[in-house]
Amino acid sequence: MIAIIETGGKQYKVTTGDTVLVEKLDAAQDEEVVIEKVLLVAEGENVQIGQPYVAGAKVTAKVEGQLLGPKIRGFKFRAKKNYRKRYGHRQPYTRLRIESIEAGA
């Protein structure tokens, strides 16, 4: 069974047993998360497409941990003004393991 879910403003194609990195969720490690924003559910020839979401469909996932992405370094400057500024950023992510996918009615 395949599902397309939406979380953190992004869409992910998932199947049971997959591990996905999503934008940070407020959930502790080993906590169960239910995602109800399911855009598509497909099992063989049976495909349900939501408008925008499939009614009654949900994906259950387990939080495997919170982590940070790679460091991104930036640099700003203004020519002839002696202005220089360096900054860095690390995006927080949540690793989810997809436990089950339930199709809507």
Long-range contacts (C-beta under 8 A, 24 or more apart in sequence): 1-41, 1-42, 1-43, 1-101, 1-103, 2-40, 2-41, 2-42, 2-43, 2-101, 3-38, 3-40, 3-41, 3-42, 3-57, 3-59, 3-101, 4-38, 4-39, 4-40, 5-35, 5-37, 5-38, 5-39, 5-59, 6-37, 6-38, 6-39, 6-53, 7-35, 7-37, 11-39, 14-59, 14-98, 14-101, 15-98, 15-101, 16-98, 16-99, 16-100, 16-101, 17-97, 17-98, 18-97, 18-98, 19-64, 19-95, 19-96, 19-97, 19-98, 20-61, 20-95, 20-96, 20-98, 21-67, 21-93, 21-94, 21-95, 21-96, 22-93, 22-94, 22-96, 23-91, 23-92, 23-93, 23-94, 24-66, 24-92, 24-93, 24-94, 25-63, 25-94, 25-96, 27-63, 27-94, 28-63, 29-63, 29-64, 29-65, 29-66, 30-62, 30-63, 31-62, 31-63, 32-60, 32-61, 32-62, 32-63, 32-99, 33-60, 33-61, 33-62, 33-63, 33-96, 34-58, 34-59, 34-60, 34-61, 35-59, 35-60, 35-61, 38-104, 41-101, 41-103, 41-104, 43-103, 46-103, 48-103, 48-104, 54-103, 54-104, 55-104, 55-105, 56-102, 56-103, 56-104, 56-105, 57-101, 57-102, 57-103, 57-104, 58-102, 59-98, 59-100, 59-101, 59-102, 60-98, 60-99, 60-100, 60-101, 60-102, 61-96, 61-97, 61-98, 61-99, 62-96, 62-97, 62-99, 63-94, 63-95, 63-96, 64-95, 64-96, 64-97, 65-94, 65-95, 66-92, 66-93, 66-94, 66-95, 67-92, 67-93, 67-94, 67-95, 68-92, 68-93, 69-93
